[in-house]
């Protein structure tokens, strides 16, 4: 009887191992195929237009009007850096680049800091009305920006914030916090409770727990939020178009003004658009490792 039982215990895991190996290889092949398809789509629908935009920014207005950007392969002499020199010399466009930094950086930092603190409180600190406040925050996600434009514009006008960089930053912070809190709170609740309880038993305050336990674990989620918030603010046109004046307008509004003024000035528009892409691309490349970790962490919870 004992020998038979031992044989059964030995045969069961051995018989199941090949099946798991075949399944693992099949999933791996499927995943590789999906990755290849995604890379192909990215190359066709993202890299090709970006490359075309770069080539158009290196051609003068007459060349862009006469033929498409792909003709540069037969006429490479058309490439020039004069467009970038003219753009740098354009004081209005150059100031709009600085205004975009003045808007995007504070709006991103404030949202990330405030959302991190609020998310920790909603996830791990017991206080009356916590669940109700969480529902209210989630409910704010469904409110479209267009609904608040006129009321907030009147409020900013009464407070003297309309047409200023401060007003644009405050609007971005207000509408960026609900999503940021929702994202980080979901990540914070996935942190093992044992870590929090062990720190509290050791006498750590809530601030110490947040600083030394939560933040190191939540770096991927915070990096993902930083990327999302920065890209949203940097590429925004509607909010800046409503709340910013000519002196505080970001690059998106400045490029729109160039379109209205020159109409077919493709060389100026393509140059400004390509330069406006460099900063968000750099931010994504810097935080790429943490962004991928955040996506994988969210998919395996």
C-alpha positions in Angstrom: 0.0 0.0 0.0 2.8 2.4 0.9 4.7 1.7 -2.3 1.5 2.3 -4.4 0.9 5.5 -2.6 4.4 6.7 -3.2 4.2 5.9 -6.9 1.0 7.9 -7.2 2.5 10.9 -5.4 5.5 10.7 -7.7 3.6 10.2 -11.0 1.1 13.1 -10.6 3.4 16.0 -10.8 5.6 14.4 -13.4 2.6 13.8 -15.7 1.4 17.4 -15.4 4.8 19.0 -16.1 4.9 18.5 -19.9 1.4 20.0 -20.2 2.4 23.1 -18.3 5.5 23.4 -20.5 3.5 23.2 -23.7 1.1 25.8 -22.4 3.9 28.1 -21.4 5.6 27.9 -24.8 2.2 28.5 -26.6 1.5 31.6 -24.5 5.1 32.8 -25.0 4.8 32.5 -28.8 1.4 34.2 -28.8 2.8 37.0 -26.7 5.8 37.4 -29.1 3.4 37.5 -32.1 1.3 40.2 -30.4 4.4 42.3 -29.6 5.5 42.1 -33.2 2.1 43.2 -34.5 2.1 46.1 -32.0 5.5 47.2 -33.1 4.5 47.1 -36.7 1.4 49.2 -36.1 3.5 51.7 -34.1 6.0 51.9 -37.0 3.3 52.5 -39.5 0.9 54.9 -37.6 3.4 56.7 -35.4 7.0 56.6 -36.6 6.2 57.3 -40.2 4.2 60.5 -39.5 6.8 61.7 -37.0 9.5 61.1 -39.5 7.5 63.0 -42.1 7.0 65.9 -39.7 10.8 66.0 -39.1 11.5 66.1 -42.8 8.9 68.8 -43.4 10.5 70.9 -40.7 13.8 70.7 -42.5 12.4 71.9 -45.9 11.5 75.5 -46.8 7.9 76.6 -47.6 8.3 76.4 -51.3 9.5 72.8 -51.2 6.8 71.7 -48.9 4.1 73.4 -51.1 5.5 71.9 -54.3 5.9 68.3 -53.3 5.5 65.8 -50.4 8.1 65.1 -47.8 9.0 61.7 -49.3 10.6 63.4 -52.3 13.5 64.4 -50.1 15.1 61.0 -50.8 15.7 62.1 -54.4 16.5 65.7 -53.5 18.4 65.8 -50.2 19.7 69.3 -51.0 16.3 70.7 -49.9 17.1 70.0 -46.3 18.0 73.1 -44.3 18.1 74.3 -40.7 16.8 77.8 -41.5 13.3 76.9 -40.2 14.7 76.2 -36.7 16.7 79.4 -36.8 13.6 81.4 -37.7 11.6 79.7 -35.0 14.2 80.5 -32.3 14.3 84.1 -33.6 10.5 84.3 -33.2 10.1 85.8 -29.8 6.4 84.9 -29.4 6.9 81.2 -30.2 10.0 81.0 -28.0 8.2 82.6 -25.1 5.4 80.1 -25.5 7.9 77.3 -25.0 8.9 78.8 -21.7 5.2 79.3 -20.8 4.6 75.6 -21.5 7.3 74.7 -19.0 5.9 77.1 -16.4 2.5 75.5 -16.8 3.4 71.8 -17.2 6.0 71.4 -14.4 4.0 72.9 -11.5 0.8 71.3 -12.7 2.5 67.9 -12.7 4.4 68.2 -9.4 1.3 69.5 -7.5 -0.9 66.8 -8.8 1.6 64.0 -8.1 2.4 65.2 -4.5 -1.2 66.0 -3.5 -2.6 62.8 -5.1 0.1 60.7 -3.3 -0.8 62.1 0.1 -4.6 61.9 -0.5 -4.4 58.3 -1.9 -2.4 57.1 1.1 -5.0 58.6 3.4 -7.9 57.1 1.5 -6.2 53.7 1.3 -4.7 53.2 4.8 -5.9 55.8 7.3 -9.3 55.2 9.0 -11.4 58.3 9.4 -15.1 59.0 9.2 -16.5 59.5 5.7 -13.5 57.9 4.0 -15.6 55.7 1.7 -18.0 58.5 0.9 -15.1 60.8 -0.1 -13.6 58.0 -2.3 -16.9 57.7 -4.1 -17.1 61.4 -4.6 -13.5 61.4 -6.1 -14.4 58.6 -8.4 -17.6 60.4 -9.4 -15.6 63.5 -10.4 -13.9 61.4 -13.2 -17.1 61.5 -15.2 -17.3 65.3 -15.2 -16.2 66.7 -18.6 -13.9 69.7 -18.7 -16.3 71.6 -21.0 -18.9 71.8 -18.2 -16.6 73.8 -15.9 -15.0 76.2 -18.4 -17.5 79.0 -18.1 -18.1 78.8 -14.3 -14.4 78.6 -13.5 -13.6 81.4 -16.0 -16.1 83.6 -14.1 -14.5 82.6 -10.8 -11.0 83.3 -12.1 -12.1 86.6 -13.4 -13.4 87.6 -10.0 -10.2 86.5 -8.4 -7.9 88.1 -10.9 -6.5 84.8 -12.1 -8.1 84.8 -15.6 -5.5 85.1 -18.3 -2.6 84.1 -16.1 -0.3 81.1 -15.9 -1.5 80.5 -12.3 -5.1 80.2 -13.4 -4.1 77.6 -16.1 -2.1 75.6 -13.6 -4.9 75.6 -11.0 -7.4 74.3 -13.5 -5.1 71.5 -14.6 -4.5 70.6 -11.0 -8.2 70.6 -10.1 -9.1 68.3 -13.0 -6.0 66.1 -12.8 -6.4 65.2 -9.1 -9.5 62.9 -9.4 -7.8 60.6 -11.9 -4.5 60.7 -10.0 -6.1 59.8 -6.7 -8.1 57.0 -8.3 -5.0 55.6 -9.9 -2.7 55.8 -6.9 -5.3 54.7 -4.4 -5.9 51.5 -6.4 -2.2 50.8 -6.4 -1.7 51.6 -2.7 -4.5 49.3 -1.7 -2.6 46.5 -3.4 0.4 46.9 -1.0 0.4 44.1 1.6 -1.2 45.2 4.8 1.6 43.4 6.7 4.1 46.0 5.7 1.9 48.8 7.1 1.0 47.0 10.3 4.7 46.0 10.9 5.8 49.6 10.6 3.0 50.8 12.9 4.0 48.2 15.5 7.5 49.5 15.4 6.2 53.0 16.3 6.5 54.6 12.9 4.2 57.6 12.3 2.0 57.9 9.2 4.4 60.2 7.6 7.3 57.8 8.1 5.3 54.9 6.7 4.4 57.0 3.7 7.9 58.1 3.1 9.9 54.9 3.8 7.3 52.2 3.0 4.8 53.4 0.5 6.9 55.7 -1.8 9.6 53.1 -2.5 7.0 50.5 -3.4 4.9 52.9 -5.4 7.6 54.3 -7.7 6.2 52.6 -10.8 2.7 54.0 -10.2 4.0 57.5 -9.4 6.2 57.5 -12.5 3.2 56.4 -14.7 1.1 59.2 -13.2 3.9 61.7 -13.8 4.0 60.7 -17.5 0.3 60.9 -18.0 -0.2 64.2 -16.2 2.8 65.9 -17.9 1.8 64.7 -21.4 -1.8 65.8 -20.8 -0.8 69.3 -19.7 1.9 69.8 -22.2 -0.3 68.8 -25.2 -3.4 70.7 -23.9 -5.0 73.3 -26.2 -8.6 73.8 -24.9 -7.8 74.9 -21.3 -4.9 77.2 -22.4 -7.0 78.6 -25.2 -9.7 79.6 -22.7 -7.7 80.7 -19.6 -4.4 82.0 -21.0 -3.9 85.4 -22.6 -1.3 86.2 -25.3 1.5 86.7 -22.7 0.9 83.3 -20.9 -0.1 81.2 -23.9 1.7 77.8 -24.2 3.2 76.3 -27.4 -0.1 74.8 -28.6 -1.9 78.1 -28.6 1.1 79.8 -30.2 1.1 77.2 -33.0 -2.6 77.7 -33.5 -2.0 81.5 -33.8 0.6 80.9 -36.4 -1.9 78.8 -38.4 -4.4 81.6 -38.3 -1.9 84.2 -39.2 0.0 82.5 -42.1 -2.4 79.8 -43.2 -0.1 77.6 -45.3 3.1 78.2 -43.3 3.9 74.5 -43.1 7.6 75.0 -42.4 6.9 77.1 -39.3 4.1 74.8 -38.0 6.0 71.6 -38.6 9.2 73.0 -36.9 7.2 74.1 -33.8 5.2 70.9 -33.7 8.4 68.8 -33.9 10.1 70.8 -31.2 7.1 70.5 -28.9 7.3 66.7 -29.2 10.9 66.5 -28.0 10.2 67.3 -24.4 7.3 64.8 -23.8 9.4 62.2 -25.6 12.3 62.9 -23.3 10.1 62.6 -20.2 8.7 59.3 -21.4 12.2 57.9 -22.1 13.4 59.0 -18.7 10.5 57.3 -16.9 10.1 54.4 -19.3 11.4 51.8 -17.0 9.1 52.8 -14.1 6.2 53.1 -16.5 6.6 49.5 -17.8 6.9 48.3 -14.2 3.7 50.1 -13.3 1.8 48.5 -16.2 3.1 45.1 -15.3 2.3 45.6 -11.6 -1.3 46.6 -12.4 -1.7 43.6 -14.7 -0.6 41.0 -12.2 -2.6 42.1 -9.1 
